[in-house]
Amino acid sequence: MQKTVGVIGSGSFGVTIAMLLMENVDVLMFTRRDSVMEAINERQHYMGIDTLGKITAVNDLAYISERCEVIMPAIPSSSFRTVMKAIAPHVGPEHIMIHCTKGLDVSTISDKRIANGSFTRKEVYSMSEVIMDETTVIRIGCMSGPNLAKEILAGQPAATVIASEFKEVIRIGQRILSSSKFSVFGSYDLKGAELAGAFKNIIAIGSGILGGLELGKNMQAALITRGLREMIQFGKSMGAESKSFLGTAGIGDLIATATSESSRNYTFGKKLASEGGTADQIIKSIGEVVEGVNTLKIIHLLAKKENLQLPITNMLYRVIYEDYPVDKALRLLMNYNYAPDVDFL
């Protein structure tokens, strides 16, 4: 049993992970912010939780790597590769890394190439692939599921999935995270869990737009259902198993993220529809990274390359990146010549 686990990131989800871990182990949390270190180390109170001396905040990746066999990065996808490069000299095959980031990495591609779509699928990385690319860590996994930070921080029960190719990683993830209020399932389909966690943010933005327009639960249910089909279609094209999208990390996370006011992606979509403004302005008002906005661009361009028909993704891309009117996008989706209801099993 690991006595101390490292968490990289002190945002709302990093703190959520640390709070879950402190039920079973001590936690070393990496942060660059002095205010966070003071709150955790001196006042032992941060983001509404009492850390009870079980969490220590540090700004030294080498120290965390030395003290912790298990490290859990919970940082935005846009920063993920930079942090992995920084920690790379300090970690190796003796470490286990279970990331908690739901997004895709395109940091090796220039903005110009992204804009004109002149990149290949191999240049788009999942977070586990970034870990493998930048470090010598072998035992890698991800945590994915309906884990809204606000609800968990408030003490409400939840469940998640630890996905990995290694049984040991799943077993250890379950040991350090499980509690009377937090259930942890396992999956060997790492790619499926990662792609489901990334794609569901796109559908959550669309659901938020419907919420902002007050179009009701019928439309929301239809969007989530057809969005799940697009998730599965895209995942299969990337080598994931369909069944991974039908479990906790797939439809479970999709329902939570696409229906909750606590979801940043849902909130982004709702603000876009009800208040207007640019994507950057809305993200600034939310105050934290909205992963679905960047993921939307990446998956839209990949779908074009793979000749995948993802009408919801396509319309959301046009609305957010091309200022296409929402009402016209809805009319096009309502009149789209859809495939059979269920054709992905």
C-alpha positions as CSV (number, residue, x, y, z in Angstrom):
1,M,0.0,0.0,0.0
2,Q,1.5,3.3,-1.1
3,K,1.9,5.7,1.9
4,T,2.3,8.9,-0.1
5,V,0.8,9.7,-3.5
6,G,1.8,12.7,-5.6
7,V,-0.8,15.0,-7.3
8,I,0.4,17.4,-10.0
9,G,-1.9,20.4,-10.2
10,S,-3.8,22.6,-7.6
11,G,-6.9,23.5,-9.6
12,S,-10.3,22.4,-8.6
13,F,-9.8,18.8,-9.9
14,G,-6.3,18.5,-8.5
15,V,-7.7,19.4,-5.1
16,T,-10.6,17.0,-5.6
17,I,-8.2,14.1,-6.3
18,A,-6.1,15.0,-3.3
19,M,-9.2,15.0,-1.1
20,L,-10.2,11.6,-2.4
21,L,-6.7,10.2,-1.8
22,M,-6.4,11.6,1.8
23,E,-9.0,9.0,2.9
24,N,-6.3,6.4,2.3
25,V,-2.8,7.9,2.0
26,D,-0.8,11.1,2.5
27,V,-0.6,13.5,-0.4
28,L,2.1,15.6,-1.9
29,M,0.6,18.2,-4.2
30,F,2.6,20.2,-6.7
31,T,1.7,23.8,-7.2
32,R,3.4,26.9,-8.4
33,R,1.2,29.3,-6.4
34,D,2.5,30.5,-3.0
35,S,-1.1,31.3,-1.9
36,V,-2.0,27.6,-2.3
37,M,1.1,26.5,-0.4
38,E,0.2,28.9,2.4
39,A,-3.4,27.8,2.6
40,I,-2.6,24.0,2.6
41,N,0.6,24.0,4.7
42,E,-0.1,26.7,7.2
43,R,-3.9,27.0,7.5
44,Q,-4.6,23.3,6.4
45,H,-7.8,24.6,4.7
46,Y,-8.3,25.1,1.0
47,M,-11.3,25.2,-1.4
48,G,-13.6,24.5,1.5
49,I,-11.9,21.4,2.7
50,D,-9.9,20.7,5.8
51,T,-6.7,18.9,4.8
52,L,-6.0,17.7,8.3
53,G,-2.3,17.6,7.7
54,K,-2.8,14.8,5.1
55,I,-2.0,17.1,2.2
56,T,1.4,18.9,1.8
57,A,1.8,21.4,-1.0
58,V,5.3,21.7,-2.6
59,N,6.8,23.4,-5.7
60,D,9.4,20.7,-6.4
61,L,8.7,18.0,-9.0
62,A,12.0,16.2,-8.1
63,Y,10.9,15.9,-4.4
64,I,7.5,14.5,-5.4
65,S,9.2,12.0,-7.7
66,E,11.6,10.9,-5.0
67,R,8.9,10.5,-2.3
68,C,6.0,9.0,-4.4
69,E,5.8,5.8,-6.4
70,V,2.4,6.8,-7.7
71,I,1.9,10.2,-9.3
72,M,-1.4,11.6,-10.6
73,P,-1.3,14.6,-12.9
74,A,-4.5,16.7,-12.9
75,I,-3.6,19.6,-15.2
76,P,-5.0,21.1,-18.4
77,S,-4.1,19.3,-21.6
78,S,-2.5,22.4,-23.0
79,S,0.1,22.3,-20.2
80,F,0.5,18.5,-20.0
81,R,3.5,18.0,-22.3
82,T,5.4,20.9,-20.7
83,V,5.0,19.4,-17.3
84,M,5.9,15.9,-18.4
85,K,9.1,17.3,-19.9
86,A,9.9,19.0,-16.6
87,I,9.3,15.8,-14.5
88,A,10.9,13.5,-17.0
89,P,14.5,13.6,-15.5
90,H,13.0,12.6,-12.1
91,V,10.8,9.6,-13.0
92,G,11.4,6.2,-14.5
93,P,10.1,2.6,-14.8
94,E,9.7,2.4,-11.0
95,H,6.9,5.0,-11.1
96,I,3.2,4.6,-11.8
97,M,1.5,7.5,-13.4
98,I,-2.4,7.8,-13.5
99,H,-3.4,11.0,-15.2
100,C,-6.8,12.7,-14.6
101,T,-6.7,15.0,-17.7
102,K,-9.6,14.9,-20.2
103,G,-8.3,16.3,-23.5
104,L,-6.0,15.8,-26.4
105,D,-2.5,17.1,-27.0
106,V,-1.5,19.0,-30.2
107,S,1.4,21.0,-28.7
108,T,3.9,19.6,-31.3
109,I,1.8,21.1,-34.2
110,S,2.1,24.8,-35.0
111,D,-1.0,26.9,-34.9
112,K,-0.7,27.5,-38.6
113,R,-0.8,23.8,-39.4
114,I,-3.7,23.3,-37.0
115,A,-5.6,26.1,-38.7
116,N,-5.2,24.6,-42.2
117,G,-5.5,21.0,-41.1
118,S,-2.1,20.0,-42.4
119,F,-1.3,17.4,-39.7
120,T,-1.7,13.7,-39.3
121,R,-3.6,11.6,-36.8
122,K,-0.3,10.4,-35.4
123,E,0.5,13.9,-34.3
124,V,-2.5,14.1,-32.0
125,Y,-1.7,12.5,-28.7
126,S,-3.7,11.2,-25.8
127,M,-2.3,12.1,-22.4
128,S,-1.0,8.5,-21.8
129,E,0.9,8.8,-25.2
130,V,2.4,12.1,-24.0
131,I,3.6,10.4,-20.9
132,M,5.2,7.6,-23.0
133,D,6.6,10.1,-25.4
134,E,8.3,12.4,-22.8
135,T,9.2,10.1,-19.9
136,T,10.4,6.5,-19.3
137,V,7.4,5.7,-17.1
138,I,5.9,2.4,-18.3
139,R,3.0,1.7,-15.9
140,I,0.5,4.3,-17.1
141,G,-3.2,4.7,-16.5
142,C,-6.0,7.3,-16.5
143,M,-8.9,8.2,-14.2
144,S,-12.1,9.0,-16.1
145,G,-15.7,9.1,-15.2
146,P,-18.5,11.4,-13.9
147,N,-16.4,13.3,-11.4
148,L,-17.7,16.8,-11.1
149,A,-15.4,18.5,-8.7
150,K,-18.0,20.6,-7.0
151,E,-20.1,17.6,-6.0
152,I,-17.2,15.5,-4.8
153,L,-15.7,18.5,-2.8
154,A,-19.2,18.9,-1.2
155,G,-19.0,15.3,0.0
156,Q,-21.5,13.8,-2.5
157,P,-20.9,10.1,-3.6
158,A,-19.5,9.4,-7.1
159,A,-17.8,6.7,-9.1
160,T,-14.9,6.6,-11.6
161,V,-12.9,4.3,-13.8
162,I,-9.2,3.5,-13.6
163,A,-8.1,2.4,-17.1
164,S,-4.8,0.8,-17.9
165,E,-3.2,-2.0,-19.8
166,F,-1.6,-3.1,-16.5
167,K,-3.7,-4.9,-13.9
168,E,-1.3,-3.6,-11.2
169,V,-2.1,0.0,-12.1
170,I,-5.9,-0.6,-11.9
171,R,-5.5,-2.5,-8.6
172,I,-3.4,0.3,-7.0
173,G,-5.7,3.0,-8.4
174,Q,-8.6,1.3,-6.8
175,R,-6.8,0.9,-3.4
176,I,-5.8,4.5,-3.1
177,L,-9.0,6.1,-4.3
178,S,-11.8,3.9,-3.0
179,S,-13.9,4.9,-0.1
180,S,-17.5,4.6,1.3
181,K,-18.4,7.5,-1.0
182,F,-16.3,6.8,-4.0
183,S,-16.5,3.6,-6.1
184,V,-13.6,2.8,-8.5
185,F,-14.2,0.4,-11.5
186,G,-11.4,-0.9,-13.8
187,S,-10.9,-1.1,-17.5
188,Y,-8.1,-2.4,-19.8
189,D,-9.2,-0.1,-22.6
190,L,-7.0,2.9,-21.9
191,K,-7.5,4.5,-25.2
192,G,-11.3,4.2,-25.0
193,A,-11.5,5.8,-21.6
194,E,-9.3,8.7,-22.7
195,L,-11.2,9.4,-25.9
196,A,-14.5,9.1,-24.1
197,G,-13.3,11.6,-21.5
198,A,-12.2,14.0,-24.2
199,F,-15.1,13.8,-26.6
200,K,-17.9,14.1,-24.0
201,N,-16.9,17.7,-23.3
202,I,-17.9,18.6,-26.9
203,I,-21.4,17.2,-26.4
204,A,-21.6,19.0,-23.1
205,I,-21.0,22.3,-24.8
206,G,-23.9,21.5,-27.2
207,S,-26.1,20.5,-24.3
208,G,-25.3,23.8,-22.6
209,I,-26.3,25.7,-25.7
210,L,-29.7,23.9,-25.6
211,G,-30.0,24.8,-21.9
212,G,-29.2,28.5,-22.7
213,L,-31.9,28.5,-25.3
214,E,-34.3,26.7,-22.9
215,L,-35.2,24.1,-25.5
216,G,-36.2,21.4,-23.0
217,K,-35.2,17.9,-21.9
218,N,-36.5,16.2,-25.1
219,M,-33.9,18.0,-27.2
220,Q,-31.2,17.5,-24.5
221,A,-31.8,13.8,-24.4
222,A,-31.7,13.5,-28.2
223,L,-28.5,15.5,-28.4
224,I,-26.8,13.3,-25.7
225,T,-28.0,10.1,-27.4
226,R,-26.8,11.1,-30.9
227,G,-23.7,12.6,-29.3
228,L,-22.9,9.2,-27.8
229,R,-23.1,7.7,-31.3
230,E,-20.6,10.3,-32.6
231,M,-18.3,9.5,-29.6
232,I,-18.4,5.8,-30.4
233,Q,-17.9,6.3,-34.2
234,F,-14.9,8.5,-33.6
235,G,-13.5,6.2,-30.9
236,K,-13.7,3.1,-33.2
237,S,-11.9,5.0,-35.9
238,M,-9.1,5.7,-33.4
239,G,-8.8,2.0,-32.3
240,A,-11.0,2.1,-29.2
241,E,-13.6,-0.5,-28.2
242,S,-17.3,0.5,-28.5
243,K,-18.1,-1.0,-25.0
244,S,-15.8,1.5,-23.3
245,F,-18.2,4.3,-24.3
246,L,-21.2,2.5,-22.8
247,G,-19.8,2.4,-19.2
248,T,-18.9,4.8,-16.4
249,A,-16.2,6.6,-18.3
250,G,-18.4,6.9,-21.4
251,I,-22.1,7.4,-21.1
252,G,-21.8,7.9,-17.3
253,D,-19.4,10.8,-17.7
254,L,-21.4,12.2,-20.7
255,I,-24.6,12.4,-18.7
256,A,-23.0,14.1,-15.8
257,T,-21.1,16.6,-17.9
258,A,-23.9,17.3,-20.3
259,T,-26.6,18.0,-17.7
260,S,-24.9,19.7,-14.8
261,E,-24.5,23.4,-14.0
262,S,-21.3,22.4,-12.3
263,S,-19.7,21.3,-15.6
264,R,-17.5,24.0,-17.1
265,N,-18.2,22.8,-20.6
266,Y,-22.0,22.8,-20.1
267,T,-21.7,26.3,-18.5
268,F,-19.6,27.5,-21.5
269,G,-22.4,26.4,-23.9
270,K,-25.1,27.9,-21.8
271,K,-23.3,31.3,-21.6
272,L,-22.6,31.2,-25.3
273,A,-26.3,30.8,-26.1
274,S,-27.8,33.1,-23.4
275,E,-25.2,35.9,-23.1
276,G,-23.2,35.8,-26.3
277,G,-19.6,36.9,-26.6
278,T,-16.5,35.2,-27.9
279,A,-15.1,31.9,-26.7
280,D,-12.2,33.6,-25.0
281,Q,-14.5,36.1,-23.2
282,I,-16.7,33.2,-21.9
283,I,-13.7,31.2,-20.8
284,K,-12.4,34.2,-18.9
285,S,-15.7,34.7,-17.1
286,I,-15.7,31.0,-16.1
287,G,-12.2,31.3,-14.7
288,E,-10.9,27.8,-15.5
289,V,-9.9,25.9,-18.6
290,V,-12.8,24.6,-20.7
291,E,-11.2,21.5,-22.3
292,G,-14.1,21.0,-24.8
293,V,-13.3,24.1,-26.8
294,N,-9.9,23.0,-27.8
295,T,-10.9,19.3,-28.1
296,L,-13.7,20.4,-30.5
297,K,-11.2,21.9,-33.0
298,I,-8.9,18.9,-32.9
299,I,-11.7,16.3,-33.3
300,H,-13.5,18.2,-36.0
301,L,-10.3,18.4,-38.1
302,L,-9.5,14.7,-37.4
303,A,-13.0,13.7,-38.4
304,K,-12.6,15.5,-41.7
305,K,-9.4,13.7,-42.4
306,E,-11.0,10.3,-41.6
307,N,-14.1,11.2,-43.6
308,L,-16.3,10.7,-40.5
309,Q,-19.8,12.1,-40.5
310,L,-20.2,13.8,-37.1
311,P,-23.0,16.3,-37.7
312,I,-23.2,17.6,-34.1
313,T,-19.4,18.1,-33.8
314,N,-19.4,19.8,-37.2
315,M,-22.2,22.2,-36.3
316,L,-20.6,23.1,-32.9
317,Y,-17.4,23.8,-34.7
318,R,-19.1,26.2,-37.1
319,V,-20.9,27.9,-34.3
320,I,-17.9,28.4,-32.0
321,Y,-15.1,28.9,-34.6
322,E,-16.9,30.3,-37.6
323,D,-19.7,32.4,-35.9
324,Y,-22.4,30.4,-37.6
325,P,-25.9,31.3,-36.2
326,V,-27.1,28.8,-33.6
327,D,-30.7,28.8,-34.9
328,K,-29.5,27.8,-38.4
329,A,-27.2,25.1,-36.9
330,L,-30.2,23.7,-35.0
331,R,-32.4,23.7,-38.1
332,L,-29.7,21.8,-40.1
333,L,-29.3,19.2,-37.4
334,M,-33.1,18.7,-37.1
335,N,-33.3,18.1,-40.8
336,Y,-30.1,16.0,-41.1
337,N,-30.5,12.7,-42.9
338,Y,-29.6,10.6,-39.9
339,A,-28.3,7.0,-39.9
340,P,-30.2,4.2,-38.1
341,D,-30.8,4.8,-34.4
342,V,-28.4,2.1,-33.1
343,D,-25.7,0.9,-35.6
344,F,-22.6,0.8,-33.4
345,L,-23.0,-2.5,-31.5
